[in-house]
Amino acid sequence: MRILLVEDDENLCQTLKYQLEQQGFQVDTCMDGEDSLFYIRERVHDLILLDRMLPSMDGITVLKTLRKEKISTPVLLLTALGELQDKVTGLDCGADDYMVKPFAFAELMARIRCLQRRPRKWESAALLSLGDVTYDIDQKKLSAHGKECSLSKREGDLMEIFLRNPGQILPRQTLLSRVWGPETEVEDGNLDNYIYFLRRRLRSVESQLELKAVRGVGYQLEVYR
């Protein structure tokens, strides 16, 4: 599970990063609101821990921006603002949970586990559906309009990432890292080949979903209604 930690207190940021990594999480960090949007758009995360009071762009503006862009990654706000209206504002703007500083790390872990139990896109649900397509993760079967086809492991891993992030432009490096592994040396052409395979799979089940290349960036799964 990969977490993005956005916190401008350097000591707290490094402490939380260390504690989370000790629990087995992969953690990216940044200490600036505008920078956090770059990280969010550049790489797929399973959870965002977002400070509310940040330089250049406050956490609420960051939250509103990513929700406007249809990025549904769960967000847990971490803030010193603990008044009732502060909490209401944060939750109404799209936060999934809200923690007031100072807090115990044990409570943070409990809230992360609680978010993991929620039936969201980032959980390992057996079936993923988008538009006219259903994908069975366990069986690696893609179906639409009464037609069905099987996917290889890598095809399936790619399809799962796209289905969990509909409409989001996913950078090539993100896709390579998530499917082939962050330390694996693989040529860009391999990704292009698998995108070609997935397009053929979508056509074979007559799906209206389209894998669109975004020049110089990566790929995007678009839904046409």
N, C-alpha and C positions, 0 to 999 in steps of 0.2 A: 504494500500500500504506500503510495507516494503522497506526501503532505507538503503544501506550500505554507510556510510560516512568514507572515508579514508583521514585523514588530520593529519599531524604531529605537527601542531601548536595547543597545548592543549587548549588555550583560545578560538581560533576560532572554534575548533572542538566542544567544549562544548556549545558555543553560537549558532552555527548552529543546533546542536542536539536539543537544547531547542526550537528554533524558528520553526524547522520542526515539532516537536512533538506538538507544539501549533496549527499547521495547520492540525493535525489529522494523521500524518504519524507515522509509527513505524520505529525507527532508531537504527541501530547497528553501532558502531564506532570502528575504530582501527587507529593506528598512525604509522604503519610500513608496507612496501611493501610486504614482505614475509608473514606477518600475514594476510594481506588482501586476499591473495590467499586461505588461510585456511578458512576464513569466506565465501568467494565466493563459494568454493567447498562444504562447510558444510551446507549452508542454501540457499534457493531460495530467491533471492531479485528481486524486480521489477525495481530498478534503482540503479546505483552505482555513487556516487559523488567521484571522484578520484583526489587527489592532484598529481601533476606531480613530484615534488621534495620530495622524501620520503627516510627514512633510510632503509638500507639493500637491497632494490630493488626499482628503480625509477618507476614512474607511467606508463611510456611508456612500460617498460618491463612487468609490471603487465598486461597492456592492451593487448600486443602481446600474452602473455601466455594464457590469458583466451579466446582470439579469436582463438588461435591455438587449444585449447581444445573444440572448438565449443560451448562455452558458449556465448549466444547471448544477455545477459542482457544489456539494454541500459546503456551507460557510458557518463557522463558529466564531462569533465576534468576541474578542478579548479587549476589555476596556475598563478604565477607571471610572467611567460615567455609569453610576449605578442607580439613578433615579428611575422611578417607574416609567416616566415618559420616554427616557432614553432607551429603555428596553423595548417599549412598544414601537418606537421609531425604527430601531434596528430590525426587529422581527417583521414589521410591516414592509420594510424595504427589501426583504428577501433572505434575511439570515435564517439559518435553521436552528441555531441555539445562541445563547448569550451568556458570557461569564464575566463577572466583575472582579477586577484586580484589587488586592492580591488574592490569589487562589492557591489551593493545594494541588500539586501535580496529580495526586490520586483522584481528585475530583475531575480534573481535565481528562484523565484516562477513562473514567466512568462515563463522561459525556461523549467521548469518541466512540466507546463501545455502544452506547445508546444509539448514536447516529448510524453505526454500522448495522444495527438490527432493523433499521427502518427499511421498508420496501422501496428503495430508490434505484436509479439506473446503475449506480456504481456498485451495487451488491451483485453477487454471483447468482442471479436468478436463472432458472433453467431455460426460460424462454424470453427472447427479446423481440419486440414488435415495433415496427416503424412503417408508416404508410401502408402499403399493401403487402409488406414482407413480414414473415415470422422466422426467427432463427433459433433453433434448438442447440444450445451450447454443448450439452452433454453428447448428443447424437451427431453434432456438426452437420445438421440438415437445414437447408434454406428452402422455404416454401412460400408460394404466392399463387393465387388463382387456381388452386387445386393441383398445381405442379410442384415438384420437389427435386432437389439435387443435393448431393453430398459435397462437403468442402474438406480440403486437406487441413492439417493442423494450422499451418501458417495462413491459409486463406481464412480459416475460421477465426484466428486471432485478430486478423485485420478487420474482418467483418464486424466482430464484436466491438472493437474500438470505434469504428464508424457509427454503428448503431447506438452506442452509448453517448455519442457526441454529434447528434444530427445538426447539420448546417454549420458546424464549426470547422474553420480551416485548420487542418492538422499538418504541421510542418513535417517535411520528409524525415528530419532527424528524430522527431518524436516517434513517428511510426517505426523507423528502423530500430530505435532503442527499445520500444515496448514489445516488438514482435521478435526481433533477432537477439536482443539483449544489449545493454549499454556498453559492454566491453568487446562485443563481437565486431570484427572487421568484415564488412559486407559492402559490396558495390551497389551504388544507387540503382543500377539497372535491374537488380533483383527485385527491388520494390516495384519498379515500373512493370516488370513481368507479372507480379502477383496482382497488381491493380488491373492489368489486362485480363487475368484469369477471373477476377471478381466481376468485372463487367460482363464477361461471357456468362457467368453463373446467374447474374441478375437478368440478363436477356433470356436465358433458358427457362426461367420461371415467369417471364413476361412482366417483370416488375417495372413500375414507373420510377423507381429510385435511380438516381444518376450519380456516378462517381466522377466528379469534375476536377480536372487539373487546374490548380492556381499557379500560374507561371512564376517561377522563382521562389515559391514558398512550399507548396505541398499539394494536398488533396482535400476535397470537401464532398460529403455525401448530401445531395440535395433531394428534397421531397417535392414533387410536383403534384398539386391537388387538382 
